[in-house]
Amino acid sequence: MFRRAIGHFDLDAFFASVEILKNSSLRGKPLIIGGRGGRGVVSSCSYEARRFGVRSAMPVKMALRLCPGSIVLRGDMEEYSRQSRLVTEIIQAHAPVFEKASIDEFYLDLSGMDKYFGCWQWSRELRQRIVKETGLPISMGLSVNKTVSKIGTGEAKPAGEKLVAAGTEKAFMAPLSIRKIPGLGKQTFRKLSFMGVRDIRTLSQVPPKLLQREFGKQGLALWKKSNGIDNSPVVPHDEQKSISTERTFQTDTLDVGELKGQLTRMVTELAFKLRRSQKLVSCVTIKIRYTDFNTYTRQKRIAYTANDGTLIHHSHLLFDQLFARRQLLRLIGVRFSGLVNGNYQIRLFEDTQAQINLLTAMDGIRNRFGKGAISRASTLNENENENKN
């Protein structure tokens, strides 16, 4: 019978580790990455800060009350993105198949390698290579599927390795908190706790029909995960996977205000799609086509983001660089590529809680009433012009 071997690699306290790499005097100190203003939010923190109860997404003010001696840094997303790409390149050069699950997390499908190399030894050597070549700490778990490997990595942290041999998955997970199950949110945890289900052993023994009745499809998925069942594949990483849109004008134009208004609306819609699918983008491409059908593109690598304002800023800069001939344009397009999974909270150190709440509220309106239910003020004039037409 064919046996899967899935490795999970996760960089430890990634943002904080990069800051320590830049400044070794920070090593061993409680470190908070987040907004430094009165409404700043914790994006990441070192293990020294976590021991005091500091966690991601809590207000920095609260974090400082828990750990008054913490050093607060605003963060450097450009550098974090660069370091993430370095780790990706190392894995890409050695792994047969890998999936970049987020800016600091990777799944590797090593099925069949036991015959030639030994998956465990190979995985350990790759982890050591990453540490040696980047200076960043990383933990690793190896088992028969994604769920168990990810939980194994969590148990190995920081800077550790965990092998969960085939057939031992349920025994390994049984005593652990249900919080360890990937994808189990706060509301689900709260409801399961009210039901008396707090560890994975208990969850695995709940009748799947009961879980399905209480949680829908997610209930059956939780039962499978708690029993060590996960057939989800490792999706091969492709830096070119992208989302895009373009607009051909009914009448060719050189109205810069109209063009930028349209570009803003296109970027805003794509950014909403990114957040809805929990994706981040690392490359922006702008395309223009003149009235004579000559077509030009320009792209730029950026720090991973799904933020409207950031993406609009880079898109406008690229447009200004491209639209040099000041001739009539017939088409404008935008493409986001280099997508990875990631929550928008990855940008918390750049935004206040109020800005994050505003963006979340706007997305909520779009989800309920449609993507055109709310727009940025900069696009209103163009919308009015289109309605008149």
N, C-alpha and C positions, 0 to 999 in steps of 0.2 A: 504494500500500500504506500502511495506517495505521501511523504510527510513534509509539511511546510516548515520553513525556518524564516521567521520575520524578526529583524532587528529594529530597535527603536533607539535613536540617538537624540539627546536633548541637552543643549548648552545650559549650564548651571547659572542661575541668576544673571542672565545674559547681559543686560544693560549695565548692571553693576560690575560684572566681570570685565567688560570692555573699559569702563572707567578706571578700574584698578590696573589694567594693562597699560593704560596711558599714564597713570600716576601711581607708582608702587607704594607711596606713602599712605594710600587709602586702604591697603591690605589689612584685614583684621578689624576694621572699624565699621560701626553701623552706618550704612550708606543708603540714602533714599534718592531715587531718581523720580523727579516730578516737578510740577509747577511750583515756583517759589513765591508766587503772590499769595494774598490772603485766601484766595479760593482755589489754590492749587490742589491737585490730586496726585496720589502716589501711582506712578506707572510701574515701577519695579523697585526692589530693595535687596540688599545683601542678606546673607543668612544671619549675620550678626544682628541686623535690625529685626529680622523675623522672629528671633528668640524673644523679643519684647512684645510680640503680637502685631507688628506692623505687617500689613498686607496690601496687595495691589488694589487700586480703586478707592481706598479710603482717603479722606481729606488729609493733606499734609499737616494741618494743625493738629488733628487727632493723633497722627503718627508721632509728632514731636512731643505730645503729652505722654505717649506710651514710652518713647525712647528719646528723652531730652537731649542726649549727646549726639544725636544723629547728624551726619553731614548731608546737606540737601544740595543736589545738583540738578540743573534744568534738563540735562541730557543732550545728546548729539546724535540725532537720527541718521545723519549722513554717515557717521563713523560706524554706527551699529549696522547699517545696511551694507557697508563695505566689508565689515568683518563677517557678516552672514554670507556674503558672496564668496569670500575666501574659503570658508568651511564647505560651502556647496561645491566649489571647484575641486577640493580634495576628495570629497565623497564621489563626485562624478567621475574622477579619474580612476577610481578603484572599484566601485560597486557595480554589479551587473545590472541591477534595476533599483532605483530609489525614487522616493516621493518626498518632495519638500512640503511638509505639512504646515509650516509657518516659518517665520523669520529665524527661529532657533530650534526647529524640531524636524526630524527626518525619520522616515521609515525605509528599511532596506529589505528586499526580498532575496534571501540567500538560499532558497529552496534548491536542492540538488548539489550544493557545494560540498556537503559533507563527504561525498564520494572522493573528492579531490583534495580539499584543503582542511576541512573541519570548520564549521561555521563559527563555533565559539572562539577558537583561537584566532581566526581571521577577523572577527568583530573586535576582539581585544586589541589586536595589532592596529586596526584602523582607528580605534579610539585613541590609542597612544600616539599615533601619527598626527592626528588632529591637534592634540595637546601640544606636541613637540613643535609643529609647524606654525601654530597660531598663538600659543601661549594661553589659550582659553580653556577653562575646565569644562568637561562634558561627561555626562553619564550615559549608560547604555544598558538596555535590557534585551534579552533574546528568548524567544519562545515560538509557539506554533501559530500565533496570530497577533494582530495589531493590539487588541485590547490587553491581552496578558503581557505583551512586551512593554507597552506603555506603563502599565501598573508596576511592572518590574523595574523600569527605569526610575519611577518615583520612589520606590523602596531603596534603590541603590544610591540616591542622591545624598550628599553632593560628591561629585567626582568618583563615582563607583560603577560597578558592573554587577548584573544579576542574570543568571541563567535559570530559567524555569523549564525544566526538562519535560518533554512530551509525556503526558499522563499524570503530571503533578499539578496541573493548572488549578483545579478546584481546591486542592489542599493548600496551595500557596495563597489563594485569594480569600479563603473561607474566614479567617479571623479579622480581615481588614475592614475598615469602615466603608460603607457604601459611597462615601465621598470620593473614594479612590477610583470609582468607575468613570471612565471618560464620558463626557457629555451629560452627566447627571447634574442638573441645575439646582439652584437653591429651593425653588418651589417644590420640585419633585422630592428633594431631600427632606423638606419639611413635612410633606404629606406622608412619605414612607415612615418617617420617625413617629408621626402620630399613629401609624398603623403598627408600631412596635418593631419595625424593620430598621435596624441600625448597622448590622454587619452583613457582609456579602454572603456568608453561609445561610443566614436567615432568608435573605432575598432569593437565593437559589432554590429554597424549599417552598416558596410561595407558589401556588398553582398558577401557571401561565395565563389561564383564562381569567383569573381574578385580577392579575396585573393588567391584562388587556382591557378588562372592563373599566378599571380605574384610570388608566393612563393611555388607552388607545394603542396605536402601533408602537409607541415608545415603550409601553409596558412589556410587550413581547421581546423587544430589543434588549431591555434591561434584564429580563429573565435569561436570555441567551448569553449575554455578557457575564452575568453572575455565575453561569455554569461553564464558563470558559469557551463558549461557542462564538466564533467571529470569522466569517468567510470573506469579509471585505478585502478586495485586492489592494496591492500596492500600486498606485497609479503612477506610471513613469513620469518623471519630472521633465517638463518642457518649458524652457525660459520664454519660448515664443507664444505660449497660450495667451490669448488676449480677448478683449471685447472692444468693439469699435462701432462708430456710426458716422454717417456723412450726409450732407445736405446739398442737393443741386438746386440752385435758385431758378425760379421761373423767369426772372429777368436778371441778366448779368449785372453785377454791381461792383462799385469801388468805395461804397459807403463804409468807412472803417467802424463807425459806431454800430451799424447794422450787423456787420460781420462779427465783431467782438461780442455783440449781444447774442447772436446765434451760437457762437462758440461757447459762451458761458452756459447757455441752456443745454447744449449737448454734453458738456463736461459734467454739469450738475446731474443730469439724468444717468450718465454712466457711473458717476460716483455713488449715486443711490443704489444702483444695481450691485456695485461692489460691496457696499455695506450690508445689503439684504442677503447676499450670498456669503458674507463674512470673508471677503477677499481684500487683499492689499495689492497695490500696483507699484512697480519699480521702474517703469519706463513709459514716457509719454511721447507720442508721435503725432505731429500735425501735418495734414495734407491739404494742398490747395491746387486748384486747376484754373488756369486763366481762360479767357474767352477763346484763345487760339488753340485750346486743348493741351498746351504744355502743362505738365503736372510736376509738382515738386513736393518733397517731404523733408522734414527735419525732426530728429528725435533727441531725447535727453534722458539719461539715467538719473533717477531721483531717489530719495530715501523712501522706503516703503510707506505708503499712506493710502487712505481712502477719504481724505479730507477735501471737501469742496473747494475751500479757499486756496489751499496749497496747489491743487490740480489746476484751478483756473489761472492762478498766477503763472505757473510754468507754461501752460497752454498759450497764454497771451504773449509771453516772452518769445516762444517759438514762432508764433504767428507774426510778430513784429520782425523777426529775423527773415522770415520767408517772403512776406509781402513787400518786396523791395521795388518791384517794377511799377507799382501803382497803376496797373492796368485792370480792366474789368475782370472780376472773378465769376466763374460759373459754378464752382463747387468748393466746399470746405469740409474737412473730415478730421476726426480725432480717434486715436487708438491707444488703449492702455494695454501694455504687455508685461511679461515677467510677473504674472500673478502668483500669489501664494495665499494660503489660508491665513487668516489673522483677524483678530477683533479690533475694532476701531480704537479701543482703549490703548493701543500701542502708541497713540499720539497724545496721551493725556498730559505729558509734560509740556506740551505746546498750547494747550487750551485750558480755559477756566472751566469750572463745573457748570457755570451758566451757559457757556458756549456749547458744551457737550449736551446739556439738557435741551438747548434750542435745536441742535442738529437732530437729536433723538426725537423731539416733538415733531419736527418737520417730516422726518421719515415716517413717523406714526400716521401723520395726515396723509402722506402719499400711499402708505399701505392700505389705508381705509377707503380713501376716495379716489385713488388713482395718481399716477406720477405727475399729472399736470395740475393737481389740486392746489399746489403752492409753488411760487416761483421767487427767484431773487429779483430785487427791484431793478437791477441793471438790464433785465430782459423784458421789462414791461412794455417799453416803447415798441420793441420789435413785435411783441405779441399783438399789440394794438394794430400795427401796420398789417400783420397777417389777417387779422379779423376783418379789416376794411377791405382787403383783397377778396 
